[in-house]
Amino acid sequence: MTMQKRTTIEPYDIVSLEFECRQCHARYSVTLAGFSKAQMKCPNCGVQWLRGIDTSTAVDSQDVKIARFVHSVQDLQAAGLEAIIRLEISMPPGGEGGKIES
């Protein structure tokens, strides 16, 4: 017999968006309710996190894509769907989950 462990979340489980700087590892968290636009730079060390709009190719900027994601989650949360939608999240190799912080 094969045993499988899965971790799933519903859109209702998502309460905030967290950014972590790859340079200094500072974290910035914003609730979905309080989200207005994505943080473009690390508030600690100032490294640029997201690229702006590329006017030469008219490609949406990274902050616009993040805003669309947040608004999509908010729309799902408010939709009152007759089905339960869950997202499956990956687990670290051999892990029972991520870091536990107090």
PyMOL commands that set and color helices and strands:
alter all, ss='L'
color gray80, all
select helices_A, chain A and resi 11-13+62-78
alter helices_A, ss='H'
color red, helices_A
select strands_A, chain A and resi 7-9+16-20+27-31+87-89
alter strands_A, ss='S'
color yellow, strands_A
deselect
rebuild
show_as cartoon
